[in-house]
């Protein structure tokens, strides 16, 4: 699954941990989440972009005590399997959970595949 993944850790700030094969994922990320600032949980689809946002499934927080959000943009033809926040968590989280568990407490995350 080709995706952009943006989040933060306990001490490191917001960054892209997966770039979906893009040199600059920011324009695609911004287009997918346009108009959804401040929305804590989200599933929406526009053309070939599926945007998904949810709080950390294990309740992890940053050093300020805020629940960590995970933002994903699934790229390509719409997936019929991802049709809600809950189905997105079930399908997407398993792909990144081990990487996040490894990186959450580090001073900065390790490089992940695009």
Rosetta blueprint (number, residue, H / E / L):
1 X L
2 X L
3 X E
4 X E
5 X E
6 X E
7 X E
8 X L
9 X L
10 X L
11 X L
12 X L
13 X L
14 X L
15 X E
16 X E
17 X E
18 X E
19 X E
20 X L
21 X L
22 X L
23 X L
24 X L
25 X L
26 X H
27 X H
28 X H
29 X H
30 X H
31 X H
32 X H
33 X H
34 X L
35 X L
36 X L
37 X L
38 X L
39 X L
40 X L
41 X L
42 X E
43 X E
44 X E
45 X E
46 X E
47 X L
48 X L
49 X E
50 X E
51 X E
52 X E
53 X E
54 X E
55 X E
56 X L
57 X L
58 X L
59 X L
60 X L
61 X E
62 X L
63 X L
64 X L
65 X L
66 X L
67 X E
68 X L
69 X E
70 X E
71 X E
72 X E
73 X E
74 X E
75 X E
76 X L
77 X L
78 X L
79 X L
80 X L
81 X L
82 X L
83 X L
84 X L
85 X H
86 X H
87 X H
88 X H
89 X H
90 X H
91 X H
92 X H
93 X H
94 X H
95 X H
96 X H
97 X H
98 X H
99 X H
100 X H
101 X H
102 X H
103 X H
104 X L
105 X L
106 X L
107 X L
108 X L
109 X L
110 X L
111 X L
112 X L
113 X L
114 X L
